């Protein structure tokens, strides 16, 4: 079965969260966003909108510019032209940590965790940092009981509470990806950017990961990059497709699955 036919079946059978709808406010937006590396134009006049409460997937072939766009949104890269707006405010000049403080938080393709720490200590430390007291945190001490309680609740949310006191380096890789999401949640995001959260995760664990994402609070807006089209079409309420750094199409899963341009450039044709 081709990617297109799989995508269409997934889209038609999906029980995705309701789309935020055209009336929902725009929380994150780009206008004519451009970036080049020498002669290579990797982001080309991208006009993109992410609306409050959306579960929005960003898809495209390798080299389409997906991670570059997320890096631009998060502040790891600076655009050469165009604007990035968070809640209507231009944030082009803000450093990544300043964007985090305003509620724009990301994860990465490759985990970068403290292997000798427990999930409880790692997330409690992130909570303390969000509270402006990160440097004073030493272990899950009584002085930070509130942070520890909040960390435990976050771990419960992502299904890791039973592993709260395990050493991170001994955890299954899928659990480490969940811990990365827990650390992002400790920053109290309004918008969460997930760059291939299921990369390297076995299929059974990736389903659990996406189930966890689907159960996050409705008020949290999520943009994710993912290559598994079945997971994308089951999870996303809206999808944007990049091709050669430009925005090719946007729409609901059903619209994207039946878009001839997308099928030709990315999904492939059905052999049905």
N, C-alpha and C positions, 0 to 999 in steps of 0.2 A: 504493500500500500504506500502511495506517495505521501510526502509531507502535506501536500494540499488537501488530499482526501482525508488524512488524519485530522488536519486542522478543522476542516468543515464538519466532520463528525463530532469533534470535541466542542466546537462552537455551538452546534445545534443541540447537543446534549448537556451543555454546561449549565450548572446552577450557580453562576457567578453572582456576587453581590450586585445590587441594583446600581446602575450607572449614576454618577452624581447629578448628571443632567445639565442642560445649558443654563439653568437658572442658578446653579451653585456658584459661589464666588471663586474667582481665580486666585489661587494662593501662590503659584509659582509660574513665571512666564518668561519667555525669551522673545526678543524682537530683532529680526535680521542679524542673528548671531553668526559671526564669522571667525574662523581661526585657520591659519595656514602654517605649515612647517616647511619653510623654504618655498619651493614651487608647488608643494602638495597642499591642496585646500581640503582640510579634513572636516570642517564645519562650514556649510554654505547657506547663509541667509535663513537660518532655522527660526521659524515662528512657531513656538510651542506653548501650550497652555495646560497646566495641571490644576484641576478644580478640587475644591475641598471635599474630602472623603473618598476620592477616587482610589481604586486599585488599578493603576495604569502601567502597562507593560511597554517597554521599548525594545523592539526587535529589529533584526537586520543581519545580513551576512557578516562574516568576519571582515574587519576593515571598513565597515559602514560608518563608523564614527560614534558608536553607542557609548563606550567608556569615555571617549573624549568629551561628549556632551555632558555626562555626569560629572566629569572632572571640572568642566567649566561651571556647572551649577554649584558644585561644592567649593569652588575657589582654588582648587589645585592647579588650574590653568587659568590664564587671563585671556579674554577675547581680544581680537584686534579691532573689531567693530561690533556694533550691536549692543543690546542691553539685556540684563538679567534683573527681573523684579521679583521680590518676595513680599507678598501682601501689598503690592502696589508700589513698593519702595525699591529704587535702584540700588543694587548691591554689588555692582561690578568691582568696586575698590575694596570691598570687605575681605579680610583674611579668612581662611577656613574656620578658625576658632570663633571669630565674630559671627559667622553665619550659623555655627552651632548654637551660640548663645541666643540667636534669634529664632531657633527652632528648626533649622535646616541641617539634618544629620545624615551621614552616609555610612555604609559598610563597603568593604573591598572584596575583590575576587579572591584574594589570598588572605587567610587569617593571620593576625599578628597579635597573639595573646600571650599573657604571662604564664608560661607552662607550669611553674612551681606554685602559683597561687591557686586557691580554690575559686570556683565560680562566685561563691558568696562574698569573699574578700574582694575579688575583681569588680563585681557590680557595686558593692558598697563603696569602694574607692571612687568609682565613676559617679555615684550619687553624691558623695562628698565634694567632688570636683564641681558638679553641677550646682552645689550649694555654696561654692567658694571656699571650701575647707579641705580640699584634697590633700594638701601637704601635711595636715595634722593627723591623717588617718594611719593607724598602725594596727592591723588586724581587726577582727570583729569585736572590738572592745565595747565596754559599757558606755564609754563617752560618746559613742556613735550609734547608740541603740536605734535611733530613728532611721539612720541610713541603712543599718543592717535589716531592719524590718521592711523598709522599702525595697531593698535588694532582694529579700526573700520573696516578696510579692511579685517582683518582676520575673524572678526565676520560676515561680509558680505559673505565671502567665505564659511563659515559653516552654513549659513542661520540663524544667530542669531542677525543680526543687529537691528531688531525691538525690541529685548529684551535687548538691550545694557545697558539700565539704570534701568532694573528690579533688585530687590534683588535676588541673586542667590538661596536662600533658598526657595523662592516661585515659582521657575521655575519647569516645568514638568521634570520628571526624564530623559526622552529622551533628553531634551534640556540641562540638566546638563551633560550628556555624550558628547554631541556636544561641550559644553564649555570646557570639559577636552581635547578634540581634539584641540580646538582653542588654549588652553594654550600650548599644545605640539607644535603646529605650530609656536607659538610666539618664541620658542627656535630655529627656523630656521633649522629644521632637514633636513638631507639628507636621513636618514633612520628612519622610524617611526615604532615602535613596539607597536602593539595594542593587549592588553590582554583582550579578550572577550568584545569588545566595546559595544555590544548590550545586555550584561547581565542585566536582570531585566527590559529591555525596552519593552513596548508593541509592538506587531507585526507591527502595522501601523507606529510607530515611528522608529522601527528598519529598516524598508525599507527606510525611509527618511535618517536615519543615513548612511546606506550603499550607498545610492545615492550620499550623500555628499562626502563620501570617494572616490567614483568612479570619481567624478569631480575634485579631487585635481590634481595639476600639474603633468604631466607625468614624470618630472624629480625627483619627490619624490618617493622613494622606500618604499614599505609598506610590513611588515610581520604582520599577524594577527592570533590570536587564535579565533576560533568561532565554536560553536556546531551546529548551524542551517545549515544543509547541503544544503538546497536550496539557502540560502544567499551565502554560500561559493562557490558553483558551478556557481553562477551567477556573482560573483565578481572576483574570483581569476584567474590569468593567469597561475599560477603553484600552485601545492599543495604538501606538504610533510606530510607523515603519520608517527606518532610515535606509538610504541607499546612496553610497558615495558622498556621505556627509550632508546630504539634503533630506528634508522630510518628504517622503514619497506619499504617505497616506496616513490618515487618522480615522478612527471610528470604533464602533462596537466590535466585539469578536466576530459576530456574524457578518458585518460589513467587510471587515478585513479578510476573512476567509474566502469571500466571494469576489474580492477585488481583483480584476484581471491583471492590473499592473503589479500587484503584490505577488500574485501567483507566478508571473513571468520572471520577476526579479529575485524572488526569495523562496516562496513556498514550493514552487514547481507545479506542474500540471497534474491533475488527477488522471489516473489510468482507468477509472471506473467506466 
